[in-house]
């Protein structure tokens, strides 16, 4: 679907996604922090299971759990932040710019 300027009906339109990029970055940081914290809290149960293998198993289990939790949380936070930012871009911020007449506009609701 190509965008058309509502003022001059030109098809030369640029779309900016500032809120989506910022939302994705904030969501990634928040999700990674939340995922790592949850993984560290859950690593206590993993440490009990890994206690059979000794202190190295406990440490390796806790560290790998925190890393994996951070990665999974970061990916989820990034996706959620990008979706929220995209909605903000599309319906609140005038993120489309006509390259012919300079008119800024939103997508219709």
ROSE-4610 file (N, C-alpha, C; in Angstrom, 1 decimal, always signed):
// ROSE-4610
residu = [X/X/X/X/X/X/X/X/X/X/X/X/X/X/X/X/X/X/X/X/X/X/X/X/X/X/X/X/X/X/X/X/X/X/X/X/X/X/X/X/X/X/X/X/X/X/X/X/X/X/X/X/X/X/X/X/X/X/X/X/X/X/X/X/X/X/X/X/X/X/X/X/X/X/X/X/X/X/X/X/X/X/X/X/X/X/X/X/X/X/X/X/X/X/X/X/X/X/X/X/X/X/X/X/X/X/X/X/X/X/X/X/X/X/X/X/X/X/X/X/X/X/X/X/X/X/X/X/X/X/X/X/X/X/X/X/X/X/X/X/X/X/X/X/X/X/X/X/X/X/X/X/X/X/X/X/X/X/X/X/X/X/X/X/X/X/X/X/X/X/X/X/X/X/X/X/X/X/X/X/X/X/X/X/X/X/X/X/X/X/X/X/X/X/X/X/X/X/X/X/X/X/X/X/X/X/X/X/X/X/X/X/X/X/X/X/X/X/X/X/X/X/X/X/X/X/X/X/X/X/X/X/X/X/X/X/X/X/X/X/X/X/X/X/X/X/X/X/X/X/X/X/X/X/X/X/X/X/X/X/X/X/X/X/X/X/X/X/X/X/X/X/X/X/X/X/X/X/X/X/X/X/X/X/X/X/X/X/X/X/X/X/X/X/X/X/X/X/X/X/X/X/X/X/X/X/X/X/X/X/X/X/X/X/X/X/X/X/X/X/X/X/X/X/X/X/X]
num = [1/1/1/2/2/2/3/3/3/4/4/4/5/5/5/6/6/6/7/7/7/8/8/8/9/9/9/10/10/10/11/11/11/12/12/12/13/13/13/14/14/14/15/15/15/16/16/16/17/17/17/18/18/18/19/19/19/20/20/20/21/21/21/22/22/22/23/23/23/24/24/24/25/25/25/26/26/26/27/27/27/28/28/28/29/29/29/30/30/30/31/31/31/32/32/32/33/33/33/34/34/34/35/35/35/36/36/36/37/37/37/38/38/38/39/39/39/40/40/40/41/41/41/42/42/42/43/43/43/44/44/44/45/45/45/46/46/46/47/47/47/48/48/48/49/49/49/50/50/50/51/51/51/52/52/52/53/53/53/54/54/54/55/55/55/56/56/56/57/57/57/58/58/58/59/59/59/60/60/60/61/61/61/62/62/62/63/63/63/64/64/64/65/65/65/66/66/66/67/67/67/68/68/68/69/69/69/70/70/70/71/71/71/72/72/72/73/73/73/74/74/74/75/75/75/76/76/76/77/77/77/78/78/78/79/79/79/80/80/80/81/81/81/82/82/82/83/83/83/84/84/84/85/85/85/86/86/86/87/87/87/88/88/88/89/89/89/90/90/90/91/91/91/92/92/92/93/93/93/94/94/94/95/95/95/96/96/96/97/97/97/98/98/98/99/99/99/100/100/100/101/101/101/102/102/102/103/103/103/104/104/104/105/105/105/106/106/106/107/107/107/108/108/108/109/109/109]
x = [+0.8/+0.0/+0.9/+0.8/+1.5/+0.8/+1.5/+0.8/+0.7/-0.4/-0.6/-0.9/-0.2/-0.4/-1.8/-2.5/-3.8/-4.0/-2.9/-2.9/-2.7/-1.6/-1.3/-1.4/-1.8/-2.0/-0.8/+0.4/+1.6/+1.9/+2.6/+2.9/+4.3/+5.0/+6.4/+6.3/+6.1/+5.9/+7.0/+7.6/+8.6/+7.9/+8.2/+7.6/+8.8/+8.6/+9.6/+9.0/+9.8/+9.4/+10.2/+10.2/+11.0/+10.5/+9.2/+8.6/+8.8/+8.7/+8.9/+10.4/+11.3/+12.7/+13.0/+12.5/+12.7/+12.0/+10.7/+10.0/+10.7/+11.3/+12.0/+13.2/+13.9/+15.2/+14.8/+13.8/+13.4/+12.9/+12.1/+11.5/+12.6/+13.6/+14.7/+15.5/+15.8/+16.5/+15.6/+14.4/+13.5/+13.2/+13.0/+12.8/+14.0/+15.2/+16.4/+16.7/+16.4/+16.6/+15.6/+14.4/+13.3/+13.6/+14.1/+14.4/+15.5/+16.6/+17.8/+17.4/+16.6/+16.2/+15.4/+14.5/+13.6/+14.5/+15.4/+16.3/+17.2/+17.7/+18.5/+17.7/+16.5/+15.6/+15.3/+15.1/+14.8/+16.1/+17.2/+18.4/+18.7/+18.0/+18.2/+17.6/+16.5/+16.0/+17.0/+17.5/+18.5/+19.7/+20.1/+21.3/+21.1/+19.9/+19.7/+19.8/+19.3/+19.4/+20.8/+21.5/+22.9/+23.9/+23.4/+24.4/+25.0/+24.3/+24.9/+26.2/+26.3/+27.6/+28.7/+28.3/+29.4/+29.2/+30.2/+30.1/+30.2/+30.9/+31.0/+29.6/+28.9/+27.6/+26.6/+26.7/+25.8/+26.1/+27.4/+27.8/+27.4/+27.7/+27.3/+25.8/+25.1/+23.6/+23.0/+23.6/+23.1/+23.4/+24.6/+25.1/+24.4/+24.3/+23.6/+22.1/+21.5/+20.1/+19.9/+20.8/+20.7/+20.8/+21.8/+22.0/+20.9/+20.4/+19.2/+18.0/+17.8/+16.6/+16.7/+17.9/+18.1/+17.8/+18.3/+18.0/+16.6/+15.9/+14.5/+13.6/+13.9/+13.2/+13.5/+14.7/+15.0/+14.3/+14.2/+13.5/+12.0/+11.4/+10.0/+9.7/+10.6/+10.5/+10.6/+11.6/+11.8/+10.5/+10.0/+8.8/+7.6/+7.4/+6.3/+6.5/+7.7/+8.0/+7.9/+8.3/+8.2/+6.7/+5.9/+4.4/+3.8/+4.1/+3.5/+4.0/+5.3/+5.8/+5.2/+5.0/+4.4/+3.0/+2.2/+0.8/+0.9/+1.9/+2.1/+2.4/+3.4/+3.8/+2.6/+1.8/+0.7/-0.4/-0.8/-2.0/-1.9/-0.8/-0.6/+0.4/+1.6/+2.6/+2.4/+2.7/+2.6/+3.9/+3.9/+5.2/+5.4/+4.4/+4.5/+4.8/+5.7/+6.1/+6.1/+5.3/+5.2/+6.5/+7.2/+8.5/+8.3/+7.0/+6.8/+6.3/+5.3/+4.8/+5.2/+5.8/+6.3/+5.2/+4.0/+2.9/+3.2/+3.0/+3.1/+1.8/+1.6/+0.2/+0.3/-0.8/-0.9/-1.6/-1.7/-2.5/-3.9/-4.9/-6.3/-6.6/-7.5/-7.8/-8.5]
y = [-1.2/+0.0/+1.2/+2.1/+3.3/+4.4/+5.3/+6.4/+7.5/+8.3/+9.5/+10.7/+11.8/+13.0/+13.5/+13.8/+14.3/+15.7/+16.5/+17.9/+17.9/+17.4/+17.5/+16.2/+15.1/+13.8/+13.2/+13.6/+13.0/+11.6/+10.8/+9.5/+9.4/+10.6/+10.6/+11.0/+10.0/+10.3/+9.5/+10.1/+9.5/+9.3/+8.1/+7.8/+7.7/+8.4/+8.4/+7.6/+6.8/+5.9/+6.2/+7.4/+7.8/+7.1/+7.1/+6.6/+5.1/+4.4/+3.0/+2.6/+3.4/+3.1/+3.3/+4.4/+4.7/+3.7/+3.3/+2.3/+1.0/+0.6/-0.7/-0.7/+0.5/+0.5/+0.5/+1.2/+1.2/-0.1/-0.7/-2.0/-3.1/-3.0/-4.0/-3.8/-2.6/-2.5/-2.9/-2.5/-3.0/-4.5/-5.0/-6.5/-7.3/-6.8/-7.5/-7.5/-6.3/-6.2/-7.0/-7.0/-7.8/-9.3/-9.7/-11.1/-11.6/-10.8/-11.2/-11.3/-10.3/-10.4/-11.6/-11.9/-13.1/-14.4/-14.4/-15.5/-15.7/-14.6/-14.7/-15.2/-14.8/-15.2/-16.7/-17.1/-18.5/-19.4/-18.8/-19.6/-20.2/-19.8/-20.5/-21.9/-22.1/-23.4/-24.3/-23.6/-24.3/-24.6/-23.8/-24.0/-25.3/-25.5/-26.7/-27.9/-27.9/-29.0/-29.3/-28.2/-28.3/-28.5/-28.5/-28.8/-30.1/-31.0/-32.4/-32.3/-31.4/-31.4/-30.6/-29.9/-29.1/-27.6/-26.9/-25.4/-24.9/-25.5/-25.0/-25.1/-26.2/-26.4/-25.3/-25.0/-23.9/-22.6/-22.2/-21.0/-20.9/-22.0/-22.0/-21.9/-22.6/-22.6/-21.2/-20.5/-19.2/-18.2/-18.2/-17.3/-17.5/-18.8/-19.0/-18.7/-19.0/-18.6/-17.1/-16.3/-14.9/-14.4/-14.9/-14.5/-14.9/-16.1/-16.5/-15.7/-15.5/-14.7/-13.3/-12.7/-11.3/-11.3/-12.3/-12.3/-12.5/-13.4/-13.6/-12.4/-11.9/-10.7/-9.5/-9.3/-8.2/-8.4/-9.6/-9.8/-9.5/-9.9/-9.6/-8.2/-7.5/-6.1/-5.3/-5.7/-5.0/-5.1/-6.3/-6.4/-5.6/-5.6/-4.9/-3.4/-2.9/-1.5/-1.0/-1.8/-1.5/-1.4/-2.3/-2.2/-1.0/-0.7/+0.5/+1.8/+1.8/+3.0/+3.1/+2.0/+2.0/+2.6/+2.2/+2.8/+4.3/+4.7/+6.1/+6.9/+6.3/+6.9/+7.1/+6.0/+6.0/+6.9/+7.0/+7.7/+8.9/+9.2/+10.4/+11.4/+10.9/+11.8/+11.9/+13.0/+13.2/+12.7/+11.4/+10.8/+10.6/+11.0/+11.0/+12.3/+12.4/+13.7/+13.6/+14.5/+14.6/+15.3/+14.6/+15.2/+16.2/+16.4/+17.5/+18.8/+18.7/+20.0/+20.2/+19.2/+19.3/+19.1/+18.7/+18.5/+17.2/+17.4/+16.2/+15.8/+14.4/+13.9/+12.5/+12.1/+10.8/+9.9/+8.6/+7.7/+7.9/+7.7/+7.7/+6.7/+7.0/+6.1/+4.9]
z = [+0.0/+0.0/+0.0/-1.0/-1.1/-0.5/+0.2/+0.9/-0.1/+0.1/-0.8/+0.1/-0.3/+0.5/+0.4/+1.5/+1.4/+0.9/+0.8/+0.3/-1.2/-1.7/-3.1/-3.9/-3.2/-3.7/-4.4/-3.9/-4.4/-3.8/-4.5/-3.9/-3.3/-3.4/-2.8/-1.4/-0.5/+0.9/+1.7/+2.7/+3.6/+4.9/+5.5/+6.8/+7.8/+9.0/+10.0/+11.2/+11.8/+12.9/+14.2/+14.6/+15.8/+17.1/+17.3/+18.5/+18.5/+17.4/+17.3/+17.7/+17.2/+17.5/+19.0/+19.5/+21.0/+21.8/+21.5/+22.2/+22.2/+21.1/+21.0/+21.9/+21.9/+22.7/+24.2/+24.6/+26.0/+26.4/+25.5/+25.8/+25.9/+25.1/+25.2/+26.5/+26.9/+28.2/+29.3/+29.4/+30.5/+30.5/+29.3/+29.2/+29.6/+29.2/+29.6/+31.1/+31.6/+33.1/+33.8/+33.4/+34.1/+33.9/+32.7/+32.4/+33.2/+33.4/+34.1/+35.6/+36.1/+37.5/+37.8/+36.9/+37.1/+37.0/+36.1/+36.0/+37.2/+37.8/+39.0/+40.2/+40.2/+41.3/+41.1/+39.9/+39.6/+39.7/+39.6/+39.6/+41.0/+42.0/+43.3/+43.2/+42.5/+42.4/+41.5/+40.5/+39.6/+40.3/+41.3/+42.0/+42.9/+43.4/+44.2/+43.4/+42.2/+41.3/+40.8/+40.5/+40.1/+41.2/+42.4/+43.6/+43.5/+42.8/+42.7/+41.9/+41.0/+40.2/+40.8/+41.9/+42.6/+42.4/+43.0/+42.9/+41.5/+40.6/+39.2/+38.6/+38.8/+38.2/+38.7/+40.0/+40.6/+40.0/+39.8/+39.2/+37.8/+37.0/+35.6/+35.4/+36.2/+36.1/+36.4/+37.4/+37.7/+36.6/+36.2/+35.1/+33.8/+33.4/+32.1/+32.2/+33.3/+33.5/+33.4/+34.0/+33.9/+32.5/+31.8/+30.4/+29.5/+29.6/+28.8/+29.2/+30.4/+30.9/+30.3/+30.3/+29.8/+28.3/+27.6/+26.1/+25.8/+26.5/+26.2/+26.6/+27.8/+28.2/+27.3/+26.9/+25.9/+24.6/+24.1/+22.8/+23.0/+24.1/+24.3/+24.6/+25.3/+25.6/+24.3/+23.5/+22.2/+21.3/+21.2/+20.4/+20.9/+22.2/+22.8/+22.6/+22.9/+22.8/+21.3/+20.4/+19.0/+18.5/+19.0/+18.7/+19.3/+20.5/+21.1/+20.4/+20.1/+19.4/+18.0/+17.3/+16.0/+16.1/+17.1/+17.2/+17.5/+18.3/+18.6/+17.4/+16.6/+15.3/+14.4/+14.2/+13.2/+13.6/+14.8/+15.2/+16.0/+16.5/+17.4/+16.8/+16.4/+15.8/+14.3/+13.8/+12.3/+11.7/+11.4/+11.0/+9.5/+8.7/+7.3/+6.7/+5.8/+5.2/+3.7/+3.1/+1.7/+1.2/+0.3/-0.2/-1.3/-1.8/-2.8/-2.1/-1.2/-0.7/+0.8/+1.4/+2.8/+3.9/+3.5/+4.5/+5.3/+6.6/+7.6/+8.0/+8.0/+8.3/+8.9/+9.5/+10.1/+9.2/+9.5/+8.7/+9.2/+8.3/+8.8/+9.9/+10.8/+11.9/+11.5]
